[in-house]
Structures are given as structure tokens and as C-alpha cells.
Amino acid sequence: MQNNRNHYYSKFPDVDVKIHTISESLRRHLYIFKTITGVFSFNKVDLGTKVFIEHMYIPKEPCVLLDLGCGYGPIGIVLGYESPQSTIYLVDINKHAVWCTKENIRLNLPEQTKNIIALSGNYFEPIKNKSVKFDGIYMNPPLRQGRKTFLKLLNDIQGYLKERGSFQFVIRKKMGAPYVYNYFKNTFPHENIDIICKRSGYWVFRCFHQS
Ligand SMILES: C[S@@+](CC[C@H](N)C(=O)[O-])C[C@H]1O[C@@H](n2cnc3c(N)ncnc32)[C@H](O)[C@@H]1O
């Protein structure tokens, strides 16, 4: 049987724990991130994440947003900085990643710690009892786990979006971005999907939920 503890998406990755500090300018603001060996892209902000952050749409008005599969938190923390009146949830299955996210919220957004909430667990499971719906869900999906889980998630996500809420995500072209685009159009003919940009081999998508 495969040892899942060696993956970045394990609950507790089986690696020597070493804390790293990285810095990155995103949307013209400099962020400092603490990361831990074994967390996704722990030594530098992933290129797909960077392309996504630079192009994602962020509502100006106060709203409720979710960074799904947050890793050490770059997407959700940028959302919090750019939309300071909003409530942001960040969720990851990897407990080391969630520890980093909590540290990174304190480091980068010390005045907003009350409305930025990091939770550990399996996708929507940690917020299931909160009966919360989102104006925006943002994701750099873990496609190394296989496409199937992500395609199933596309179904579940609709139930967590407010009317006209959007789901934005990034996929590498080589990892199946064109396939996902066609799958979405065929499976949800009444929902809209736009390709916001194609940069450096990554496609950034935005879908709107119409209920
Ligand atoms: C491609 S990484 C992106 C991480 C981060 N958003 C970034 O851009 O740096 C995908 C993340 O999804 C998390 N993940 C995988 N399966 C998950 C699950 N079932 N529930 C919650 N998070 C999950 C992984 O641990 C990983 O941190």
C-alpha cells in the first residue's frame, strides 16, 4: 500500500520538520511566509499560485471568502490584505500547513486576526456546521492526487456558493486545464465559466453560480 504520509496533502507529513521563511511580492505588496518542510511548495511561492494571485478577482465590498486547500496561506492572506473588511476562511487537511497559515496571518495581517480563520480538515468538513455560504471560493487544487477528486469537488462547491458567488481556480495546462474546462461546460451547462488568463502554462478560471 502507498505511504500517504509522504505527501504534502497528508494530515501529518512524515518529514523532518524544519521551519523556513520566504518572502514574495504579490500584487505589489511584500509578504513574509513561514513554511515547514513537507508543506506544498515550502521553499518558494508556487508559480501557479503566483499567476493565480495576480489575476484573481477580489470583491471590493465586505464579503465572505474561502481559500480551499490553503497550504501555508498565500491566497487567503492576499485576499485578506486586499479586502480588509471581508471574512476569510482558509482550510487545509495538512496540520503543519494550517499551523503555518495561522502564523502567517499573525505576521502579515496582525490587525485582522479576528476575521481570518484557519481550520484543518477535509475540504468543507470543518465548516459544515457553520452554515456559511461564500461570495468567493479560491483554489489551487492538488491535482497530483488525481483529477477525480477535483471533478467531484466541482459538484460540492456549488452548494457552498451564494447566488452569483464565484469559484476561481488555477490549473496547469499540462495537468489538464483544457479537459477541466470542457468537463465543466458539459456537466454544468447552466453555469458560466470564463478563462481569466493563460500565463506561463497556467490557466486561471472563474465560474459563477446561478441558483
Ligand atoms: C496545490 S496545493 C496549494 C496550496 C496553497 N493554496 C498554495 O497555493 O500554495 C493544494 C493544497 O490542498 C491541500 N489538500 C489536499 N487534499 C485536501 C483535502 N481533502 N482537504 C483540504 N485540503 C486538502 C493540500 O494539503 C495542499 O496544501
Ligand as a Chemical Component Dictionary entry (heavy atoms), coordinates in Angstrom:
data_LIG
# 
_chem_comp.id                   LIG 
_chem_comp.type                 NON-POLYMER 
_chem_comp.pdbx_formal_charge   0 
_chem_comp.three_letter_code    LIG 
# 
loop_
_chem_comp_atom.comp_id 
_chem_comp_atom.atom_id 
_chem_comp_atom.alt_atom_id 
_chem_comp_atom.type_symbol 
_chem_comp_atom.charge 
_chem_comp_atom.model_Cartn_x 
_chem_comp_atom.model_Cartn_y 
_chem_comp_atom.model_Cartn_z 
_chem_comp_atom.pdbx_ordinal 
LIG C1  C1  C 0  -1.595 22.638 -4.826 1  
LIG S1  S1  S 1  -1.615 22.871 -3.090 2  
LIG C2  C2  C 0  -1.984 24.618 -2.948 3  
LIG C3  C3  C 0  -1.638 25.183 -1.597 4  
LIG C4  C4  C 0  -1.801 26.708 -1.477 5  
LIG N1  N1  N 0  -3.161 27.108 -1.783 6  
LIG C5  C5  C 0  -0.847 27.404 -2.406 7  
LIG O1  O1  O 0  -1.306 27.890 -3.454 8  
LIG O2  O2  O -1 0.345  27.456 -2.084 9  
LIG C6  C6  C 0  -3.139 22.090 -2.609 10 
LIG C7  C7  C 0  -3.401 22.070 -1.126 11 
LIG O3  O3  O 0  -4.618 21.329 -0.910 12 
LIG C8  C8  C 0  -4.482 20.604 0.300  13 
LIG N2  N2  N 0  -5.430 19.466 0.298  14 
LIG C9  C9  C 0  -5.329 18.292 -0.353 15 
LIG N3  N3  N 0  -6.377 17.487 -0.096 16 
LIG C10 C10 C 0  -7.173 18.199 0.758  17 
LIG C11 C11 C 0  -8.392 17.897 1.400  18 
LIG N4  N4  N 0  -9.012 16.722 1.215  19 
LIG N5  N5  N 0  -8.938 18.828 2.208  20 
LIG C12 C12 C 0  -8.303 20.020 2.417  21 
LIG N6  N6  N 0  -7.131 20.359 1.829  22 
LIG C13 C13 C 0  -6.567 19.467 1.009  23 
LIG C14 C14 C 0  -3.020 20.160 0.307  24 
LIG O4  O4  O 0  -2.580 19.814 1.603  25 
LIG C15 C15 C 0  -2.336 21.403 -0.278 26 
LIG O5  O5  O 0  -1.903 22.269 0.731  27 
# 
loop_
_chem_comp_bond.comp_id 
_chem_comp_bond.atom_id_1 
_chem_comp_bond.atom_id_2 
_chem_comp_bond.value_order 
_chem_comp_bond.pdbx_ordinal 
LIG C1  S1  SING 1  
LIG S1  C2  SING 2  
LIG S1  C6  SING 3  
LIG C2  C3  SING 4  
LIG C3  C4  SING 5  
LIG C4  N1  SING 6  
LIG C4  C5  SING 7  
LIG C5  O1  DOUB 8  
LIG C5  O2  SING 9  
LIG C6  C7  SING 10 
LIG C7  O3  SING 11 
LIG C7  C15 SING 12 
LIG O3  C8  SING 13 
LIG C8  N2  SING 14 
LIG C8  C14 SING 15 
LIG N2  C9  SING 16 
LIG N2  C13 SING 17 
LIG C9  N3  DOUB 18 
LIG N3  C10 SING 19 
LIG C10 C11 SING 20 
LIG C10 C13 DOUB 21 
LIG C11 N4  SING 22 
LIG C11 N5  DOUB 23 
LIG N5  C12 SING 24 
LIG C12 N6  DOUB 25 
LIG N6  C13 SING 26 
LIG C14 O4  SING 27 
LIG C14 C15 SING 28 
LIG C15 O5  SING 29 
# 
